[in-house]
């Protein structure tokens, strides 16, 4: 009988230990690192996603003084200067598609700079057929996830930059 009680206690102890080990961590969403990735004319760019990237990359949804938002990021690793900014013309964010087509909008709605600090190329929405789209797919405790794409023109030229496969994870709103 003593052996049966000891085995039963051991089983109960192991069962409780397993349950404790499987407990959901309610703070796991706050510990993940923001990330942003996209292809520009087929070349993959990835910013964030690990704590080692956070000192030289910044990704966020920025809110300006007028209350409008933009999806953005900057990467300064390895003497690079890569920047992306797509405006979201809305005063409140929700899970939906935000799209812009053509030039002539008030302000600059889409911009991407690629290169190094001494030699970079800037693209923005300057042609009638330029377009950008940002889709917010989910919001989790104030963190935004989604996709984006666009076609914008080189500053002062006609060369197009095709931005495809854009994804963002765990972006927080930052007030400018």
N, C-alpha and C positions, 0 to 999 in steps of 0.2 A: 504494500500500500504506500509506503514511504517512497519507493521508486516511482510509482505512478504519479504521485503528487509532485515530485521533483521534475519528472518529464513534462507534466502539464504546465508547471511554472516556467520551465525553460521554453516550451512552445509559446506560451502567452508572452513571455519576454521578447522572443524573436519576432513574433507577430507585431507587437507594439513598436519594436525597433524598425521593422520594415515600413509600417505606416508612417512613422516619424520621418524616415528617409524619403518617402514619396510625397511628403507634404508640399503643396503648391507654394511657390515663393511669390507673394503678392507684390514684391518690389522688383521683380525681374524686368518689368517694362522700363523702369528708370535706370537700370544698369547697362542697357544696350547702347551702343554708340551709333550716332546718326551716320547715314551714308547716302551717297548720290553717285550714280553711274549712268553713262550714256556712250553712244558711238557718234563720233563726228566724222562724216565721210568715211565710215568704216573702221576708224581707229577708236579703240575702247579707252575711256577715261573713267577712273574709279577714285572717289574721294571719300575719306572716312571709313567707317566699318571696323576700325580697330583703334585702340587707345594710342598706338604709336603714331597714327596719322593726325591726331587732333592738334598738335603743335604747329603744323604747317598747312593744314586744310581746315576750312570752315564750311559747313553746310547748314542751311536753316531756311525758314520762311521768314522773311523780313517784313515788318509792318512800318510804313513811313508815317510822318507826322500827320498826313491827311487821312490816315486810316486804311490805305490801300496796301495790298500784299504783293510780294514777289518771291518766287522760288529762286534760290541762289546758292552759289558755292564758289570758293576760290581755292586754288592749289598752288602753293609756293615751294613745293618739294623740288630738290635737285636744280636750283636756280630757275625753275619754271615760273611761268606766269600764265595760268589757265583760269579763266573766270567764266561763269555762266549766270545769267539773270533773265528770268521769264516773268513778266508781270501777270498778276492775277487781279483783274479789275473787279473787285468786289469788296464790300465793307464787312462781310462776314463769310467765313470759310465753312464749307460743308462738303459732303461726298458728292461731287458732280464734276462735269467737264467745263473748264474755262478755256475758251478758244478765241484767237484773234486772227484775222486774215487781212493782208495787204498793208501798204504803207499809209501814211497820212494820219495815223492815230496821234492823239495828243501824247507827246513824250515818246520815249523809246520803250517798246513793249517786249522786245527780245534782243538779247545781246550775248555774244560768246567771243571771248578773246583766248587765243591759243598761241603758245610759243614760250619764249624766255623773257626775262626782264629787259634784255637789250634788243630782242627781235621777236615781236609778236604780231599777229594778224587779228584784226577786229572785224567782226560781222555783226550786223543788226538788221532789223526790219526796215529796209529802205525801198524795196521794190513792191509793186502792186501784187505780185504773186507770192510774196513772203507770207508765212503763217507759223503760228505756234499754238500748242495745245498742252494744258496741264490738267491732269485728272487726279483728283483726290479720291482714293479708293477706300480709305478707312482712317478713323481717328481713334486713338487709344490713349486715354488719360492725358490729352493735350498734345500727343505726338501724332504727326501726320505721315501717311504712307501713300504712294501713288506712282503715276507714270507721267512721262512728258515726251514731246517730239516737236520738231520744227524744221523749217526751211527758211534760212535767212541769208542775206547778201553781204559780200565783203564790202567794208567801208570804202567808198570811192571807186568801186569796181562793179563787175557783173558776176563774179565767181560766187556760186552758191555753196552754202554749208548745210548739209543734211544731217540733222540730229535725230537719231533713231534709238530705240531700245532704252529710252530714259527711264530710270527708276529712282525713287527716293524712299528711304526708310527712316523712321524715327526722328523726323525733323520737328523741331520745336519753334514756336514763334518767338522772334527777337524783335523788340521795338527799336527802331533806329533813332 
